[in-house]
Amino acid sequence: MKRSSAVPSCLLTECLNFQNKMNREVGKRLEIMAPVGCYESLAAAIQAGAGSVYFGIQGLNMRSGSANNFTIDDLKKIADICRAGRMPETYQSPQEVLYPETATGTAQCKPLNSYLTVNTIMYDGDLDKMRRIIDAAADAGITAIIASDVAAMTYARGWDRPDHKPRIEVHLSTQLNISNVEALKFYAQFADVVVLARELNMDQVRHIHDEIVRQQIRGPKGELVRIEMFAHGALCMAVSGKCYMSLHEYNRSANRGACAQVCRHAYDAFVEDEALANEPKYLLKDQDHDIQLGIENKYIMSPKDLKTIHFINKMVDAGVEVFKIEGRARGPEYVKTVVGCYSEAARLIETSAKKDGKHILPDNWDELIVKWDENFSRVFNRGFWNGYYLGQRLGEWSHNYGSVAQEHKEYAAKTVGWFSKIGIGDFLCEAHELKRGDEILIIGPTTGVIELTLDEIQVDYKVVETVHKGERFTIPVSAKIRPSDKVYVIVKN
């Protein structure tokens, strides 16, 4: 009898399953998620190597009152940009401005995922709007929505349809405050990614990750639920952002995206009745508003910003795969700087060896931390702390209403044109004089963010030391810029 050379089907299946598992492990990349509130920030995220972006459109998102939100008409364009991994070249130049024929906009090496936030509290009157937003996101090809209301989740998953055909993928918002395995098991029926509560420490995160693996907790796609966590940016004093101070004082609900930032104000503390000196009652009075509500410092409800880059390896070891940068209301230079640093850190950890299940950091890690910290200090921040991730239970509070960055940008000029063959930019100084040696940013919706030092300035073909308001000037600019771009000068604080 001739022996068959066929592989038994059970062995073949086992081999294929093992190969698929290995392929997933080899192809797994840590995802740095960038905040995007405008096209300039989207371009900056692409430049910085983001793996994904998240954004809101008007209404039903947690930054609807503070960020430059997109509209429903922007969804298709954003989805197309992210799939292409670069900004489109939409500007048609005047005849005197020469562009290379091969220019195609802001370059990037890979596509990005696009996530739309639909994560506010919703009332019955909001449900039709929610359905329109989710339908538009699905039609546009947005990767997923970030949701906290079950109404949004069930609609996105198509539970209202006879065939239950999903409309769009769902990710679980931190507003759900998911802090344990049982809650995650319930919500996994809706979503493939969970943003865990910001109050967890790394031991708790590791336990949830281990239980996902042990209990095989899978989302609708049939894959193990992925863990996403906030890595950098503003923190709210309330549990997972569920705060009622703004609603109480201004009738503006933070849970509806209309936070009035009451916690960020400066307050004066005083004794209500001097006669009760033995048992004084301290009050807080808002310095700028007629509100009495502190004490330790003036900004007693305004936490410092979260920063995790110095222990991002511990987050990876705990099972975190997606690292979310807060800051949709912050500028494109913030997006480019912060996302760029975390992207660099993530790529180093991905390629590092492991010992006893933990990543071994590069020899120059401490030097890199110093460099990254210096970069962070130059863009908007309220000071930094570790959050609760390393076990600290008491928040660290800001000492300022706004940023404590070492510098800020001020608008100076607009771009008139760019001469590609000689690498020269043409500008009109409109608001702030510029001097040789100044550091500038050129920011635009397709250009993103370009950082330059003014080594040479010409006015009417003559080298000058200073450009004054109203003057046309040229400077060397090797990267492509566009007449929609604005020029900002960096001013030390």
C-alpha positions in Angstrom: 0.0 0.0 0.0 1.3 3.5 -0.9 1.7 5.7 2.1 -0.1 9.0 1.9 1.9 12.2 2.1 -1.0 14.3 3.2 -0.7 16.1 6.6 -3.5 15.2 9.1 -6.1 18.0 9.2 -5.9 18.4 13.0 -2.1 18.9 12.8 -2.4 21.3 9.9 -5.0 23.4 11.9 -2.7 23.4 14.9 0.3 24.5 12.8 -1.8 27.3 11.2 -3.0 28.6 14.5 0.5 28.6 15.9 1.8 30.4 12.7 -1.1 33.0 13.0 -0.2 33.6 16.6 3.5 34.1 15.8 2.6 36.4 12.9 0.5 38.6 15.3 3.3 38.7 17.8 6.0 39.6 15.2 3.8 42.2 13.6 2.6 43.8 16.9 3.5 47.5 17.2 3.0 49.8 20.1 0.5 52.4 19.0 1.0 56.1 19.9 -2.3 57.8 19.6 -2.2 61.6 18.8 -4.7 64.2 19.7 -6.0 66.2 16.8 -8.1 69.3 17.0 -7.3 70.8 13.5 -5.7 69.9 10.2 -2.4 71.5 11.4 -2.3 69.0 14.3 -3.2 66.1 12.0 -0.2 67.0 9.8 2.0 67.3 12.9 0.8 63.9 14.1 1.8 62.4 10.7 5.2 64.0 10.8 5.8 62.7 14.4 5.1 59.1 13.4 1.8 58.6 15.2 0.1 55.2 14.8 -3.4 56.7 15.1 -5.2 59.9 15.8 -8.4 60.7 17.7 -10.6 63.7 17.3 -14.1 65.0 17.8 -16.7 66.7 15.6 -19.2 69.3 16.8 -21.1 68.0 19.8 -21.2 64.7 21.7 -17.4 64.6 22.5 -15.6 65.6 25.6 -13.7 68.5 24.1 -16.7 70.1 22.2 -16.4 73.3 24.3 -12.6 73.7 24.3 -11.0 72.3 21.1 -11.2 73.4 17.5 -13.6 70.6 16.5 -14.0 69.3 13.0 -17.5 69.1 11.4 -19.3 66.0 10.1 -18.2 67.1 6.6 -14.5 66.6 7.5 -14.9 62.9 8.3 -14.2 61.6 4.8 -11.2 63.8 4.3 -9.7 62.8 7.6 -10.3 59.1 6.9 -8.7 59.4 3.5 -5.7 61.2 4.9 -5.1 58.6 7.6 -5.5 55.7 5.1 -2.9 57.4 2.9 -0.6 58.2 5.8 0.1 61.7 4.4 -1.6 65.1 3.9 -3.0 65.7 0.4 -1.5 68.4 -1.7 -4.6 70.7 -2.2 -2.9 74.0 -2.8 -2.6 75.3 -6.4 0.3 77.7 -6.6 0.6 81.0 -8.4 2.7 81.0 -11.5 5.6 82.7 -9.7 5.8 79.9 -7.1 7.6 76.9 -8.4 6.8 73.4 -6.9 8.4 70.1 -7.8 6.0 68.0 -9.9 6.6 65.1 -7.6 5.5 66.9 -4.4 2.6 65.1 -2.7 2.2 66.7 0.7 3.4 65.7 4.2 5.3 62.5 4.1 4.7 59.5 6.4 5.8 55.9 6.2 2.5 54.1 7.0 -1.3 54.6 7.3 -2.8 55.7 10.6 -6.0 54.5 12.3 -8.6 57.2 12.8 -10.8 57.3 15.9 -13.8 59.5 16.4 -14.8 60.4 20.0 -18.6 60.1 20.7 -18.2 59.8 24.5 -20.3 62.3 26.3 -23.3 61.7 28.5 -26.3 61.4 26.1 -30.0 62.2 26.7 -32.9 61.1 24.6 -32.8 64.3 22.6 -29.2 63.5 21.6 -29.8 60.0 20.1 -30.8 61.1 16.6 -27.6 63.2 16.4 -25.6 60.3 17.7 -27.0 58.0 15.0 -26.2 60.6 12.3 -22.6 61.0 13.5 -22.0 57.2 13.7 -23.6 56.7 10.3 -21.4 59.4 8.8 -18.2 58.0 10.5 -19.0 54.5 9.1 -19.7 55.8 5.6 -16.5 57.8 5.7 -14.3 54.9 6.6 -13.3 56.0 10.1 -11.6 53.1 11.9 -13.6 53.2 15.1 -15.6 55.4 17.5 -14.6 55.9 21.2 -17.8 55.6 23.2 -19.0 55.6 26.8 -22.8 55.4 26.4 -24.3 52.0 25.7 -26.7 53.6 23.3 -23.8 54.6 21.1 -22.2 51.2 21.5 -25.3 49.2 20.5 -26.0 51.4 17.5 -22.4 51.2 16.3 -22.5 47.4 16.7 -25.8 47.2 14.7 -27.9 45.7 17.4 -30.9 47.6 16.0 -30.6 45.8 12.6 -32.3 42.4 11.9 -29.0 40.9 10.9 -27.0 42.7 13.7 -24.5 43.8 11.0 -22.0 46.2 12.7 -21.7 49.7 11.5 -18.3 50.5 12.9 -15.8 49.3 15.5 -16.1 50.5 19.1 -13.4 51.4 21.6 -14.3 51.9 25.3 -13.8 55.4 26.6 -12.0 56.1 29.9 -15.3 57.8 30.9 -16.6 54.3 31.7 -14.0 54.1 34.5 -13.4 50.4 33.8 -11.3 49.3 36.8 -11.8 45.5 37.0 -12.1 42.3 34.9 -15.8 41.7 35.4 -16.7 45.2 34.0 -14.3 44.6 31.1 -15.9 41.2 30.4 -19.3 42.8 30.1 -18.2 45.6 27.8 -16.1 43.3 25.7 -19.3 42.3 23.8 -19.2 45.8 22.3 -15.5 46.7 21.9 -12.1 45.4 20.9 -10.1 48.1 22.8 -10.5 49.4 26.3 -9.2 52.6 27.8 -8.7 51.6 31.4 -9.4 54.0 34.3 -6.6 56.5 34.9 -6.7 55.8 38.6 -5.3 52.2 38.2 -1.7 51.4 39.1 0.5 49.1 37.0 0.0 46.1 39.1 -3.8 46.4 38.6 -3.3 46.9 34.9 -1.1 43.8 34.7 -3.7 41.7 36.5 -6.4 42.8 34.1 -4.1 42.0 31.1 -3.3 38.6 32.6 -7.0 37.8 33.1 -7.7 38.9 29.5 -5.2 36.2 28.4 -6.2 33.6 30.9 -10.0 34.0 30.4 -9.6 34.7 26.7 -11.7 37.9 26.9 -12.3 38.8 23.3 -14.0 41.6 21.5 -16.4 41.4 18.5 -13.5 40.8 16.1 -12.6 37.6 17.9 -9.3 39.0 19.1 -8.1 39.5 22.7 -9.2 42.9 24.0 -6.3 45.4 23.7 -5.5 47.8 26.6 -5.1 51.5 25.9 -4.1 54.0 28.5 -3.4 57.7 28.8 0.3 58.3 28.6 0.7 62.1 28.6 -1.2 65.3 29.1 -3.9 67.0 31.3 -5.6 65.1 34.1 -8.8 66.1 35.7 -9.2 66.1 39.5 -12.4 63.9 39.3 -12.5 60.1 38.9 -11.9 59.4 35.2 -13.1 62.9 34.4 -16.6 62.5 35.9 -16.7 66.0 37.4 -19.7 68.2 38.4 -18.0 71.4 39.4 -18.5 73.1 36.1 -22.2 72.1 36.0 -22.7 73.3 39.6 -21.1 76.7 39.1 -21.9 77.6 35.4 -24.5 75.1 34.4 -22.0 73.7 31.9 -21.6 70.0 32.2 -18.0 68.6 31.8 -19.6 65.3 31.1 -21.3 66.9 28.1 -18.0 68.3 26.7 -18.6 71.9 28.1 -16.2 72.0 31.0 -15.6 75.6 32.2 -12.3 74.7 33.8 -13.4 75.9 37.2 -10.7 73.7 38.8 -8.0 75.6 36.9 -8.9 79.1 38.4 -6.9 80.8 41.1 -8.6 81.1 44.5 -8.1 83.1 47.6 -8.4 81.3 50.9 -9.7 83.2 54.0 -11.4 82.6 57.4 -15.1 83.2 57.1 -15.5 84.4 60.7 -12.5 85.7 62.6 -14.4 85.2 65.9 -14.1 81.5 65.4 -10.4 81.5 65.4 -10.2 78.3 67.4 -12.2 76.4 64.8 -11.9 78.6 61.7 -13.9 77.9 58.6 -11.9 78.4 55.5 -13.4 79.4 52.3 -12.2 79.8 48.7 -13.0 82.7 46.6 -12.4 82.7 42.8 -10.2 85.6 42.0 -11.8 86.3 38.7 -15.4 85.2 39.2 -18.1 85.6 41.9 -17.7 82.0 43.2 -16.9 80.9 46.7 -16.1 77.4 47.2 -9.0 75.6 49.4 -6.0 75.3 50.4 -2.3 74.4 50.1 -1.9 76.5 46.9 -4.1 78.6 44.7 -4.7 75.9 42.1 -5.8 73.2 44.5 -8.0 71.4 42.0 -5.7 71.6 39.0 -3.4 68.6 38.7 -0.1 68.7 37.0 0.1 67.0 33.6 0.6 63.3 33.3 4.0 62.1 32.0 4.9 58.4 31.6 7.8 58.3 29.1 10.3 57.6 31.9 8.4 54.4 32.8 6.7 53.6 29.5 8.6 50.2 29.6 6.7 49.3 32.8 3.4 50.1 31.0 4.4 47.9 28.1 5.4 45.1 30.5 2.0 45.4 32.2 0.2 44.8 28.8 -0.5 48.3 27.5 -0.4 48.4 23.7 -2.0 51.8 22.9 -0.6 55.0 24.4 -2.9 57.9 24.3 -1.6 61.5 24.3 -4.1 64.1 25.7 -4.2 67.5 24.1 -6.8 68.1 21.4 -7.1 71.7 22.5 -3.3 72.2 22.4 -1.3 73.4 19.4 0.3 71.5 16.6 3.8 72.1 17.9 2.7 70.3 21.1 1.4 67.4 19.1 4.6 67.1 17.0 6.9 67.3 20.0 5.1 65.0 22.4 4.0 62.4 19.9 7.5 62.4 18.4 9.1 61.7 21.8 6.8 58.8 22.6 7.1 57.4 19.2 10.8 57.3 19.5 10.5 55.6 23.0 8.0 53.0 21.7 10.2 52.0 18.7 13.2 51.5 21.1 11.2 49.3 23.4 9.7 47.3 20.6 13.2 46.3 19.4 14.7 45.8 22.9 15.4 42.4 24.4 13.5 40.9 27.3 14.6 39.3 30.6 12.2 37.5 32.9 9.3 39.0 30.8 10.5 42.6 31.2 12.0 44.8 28.5 15.7 45.7 28.9 16.2 49.4 28.3 19.0 50.8 26.0 22.2 51.9 27.7 21.5 55.5 26.7 18.0 55.5 28.1 18.8 58.1 30.9 20.2 60.4 28.3 17.2 60.1 26.2 14.9 60.8 29.1 16.8 64.1 29.7 16.4 65.0 26.0 12.7 64.1 26.0 12.1 66.1 29.2 13.7 69.1 27.7 11.5 68.8 24.6 8.4 68.5 26.8 9.4 71.6 28.8 9.3 73.7 25.6 5.6 73.1 24.8 2.4 73.6 26.7 2.4 71.9 30.1 1.3 72.4 33.7 4.2 70.7 35.2 4.4 66.9 35.4 3.8 64.0 37.7 3.4 60.2 37.3 -0.3 60.1 37.8 -1.5 57.1 39.8 0.3 54.5 37.7 3.2 53.9 40.1 1.0 53.7 43.2 0.9 57.4 44.2 -2.5 58.2 45.7 -2.4 61.9 46.2 -2.4 64.2 43.2 0.3 66.8 42.5 -1.2 70.2 41.9 -0.3 72.9 39.4 0.8 76.3 40.6 -0.4 78.1 37.5 -3.6 78.5 35.5 -2.0 78.0 32.1 1.3 76.6 30.8 4.6 76.5 32.7 6.5 75.8 29.5 9.9 77.5 29.1 8.7 79.3 26.0 5.6 80.1 23.9 4.9 81.0 20.3 3.6 84.4 19.0 2.3 85.0 15.5 4.7 86.9 13.3 4.2 86.5 9.6 2.3 84.8 6.8 3.8 82.8 4.0 3.5 84.3 0.5 5.2 81.6 -1.5 8.0 79.1 -1.8 10.6 78.8 -4.5 11.4 75.1 -4.7 14.4 75.2 -7.0 16.4 77.4 -4.7 14.7 76.5 -1.4 13.6 80.0 -0.5 10.5 81.0 1.4 8.8 84.4 0.8 6.9 86.0 3.7 5.1 89.1 4.9 5.8 90.2 8.5 2.4 91.1 10.0 2.5 91.1 13.8 5.9 90.6 15.4 9.4 91.7 14.3 11.9 88.9 13.6 15.6 89.0 14.2 18.5 86.9 13.0 19.0 84.0 15.5 15.3 83.8 16.3 13.7 80.4 16.4 10.5 80.1 14.4 7.7 77.7 13.6 6.1 77.5 10.2 2.6 75.9 10.7 0.0 74.9 8.1 -2.8 72.5 7.5 -0.8 70.5 5.0 2.7 71.5 6.0 2.3 70.5 9.7 5.1 72.0 11.8 8.5 73.1 10.6 11.1 74.4 13.1 13.8 76.8 11.9 16.5 79.1 13.2 16.8 82.4 11.3 20.4 82.3 10.2 19.9 84.6 7.3 17.1 87.1 6.5 16.9 89.1 3.3 14.7 92.2 2.5 14.8 93.4 -1.1 17.7 91.0 -1.8 19.8 92.6 1.0 20.8 90.7 4.2 19.3 92.3 7.3 19.4 91.7 11.0 15.7 92.5 11.7 12.4 92.4 9.9 9.8 94.9 10.9 6.0 94.7 10.6 4.8 95.3 7.0 8.1 94.2 5.3 8.4 91.3 2.8 11.3 89.1 3.5 12.9 85.8 2.4 14.7 83.0 4.3 16.1 79.6 3.3 13.5 76.9 3.7 14.4 73.5 2.4 11.1 71.8 3.2 8.0 72.6 1.1 5.7 75.3 2.6 2.5 76.8 1.3 0.8 80.3 1.2 -1.7 79.1 3.9 1.1 78.6 6.4 1.7 80.9 9.4 5.0 81.9 10.9 5.4 82.0 14.7 8.4 83.3 16.7 9.4 81.4 19.8 9.5 83.7 22.9 11.1 82.6 26.1 8.9 82.8 29.2 
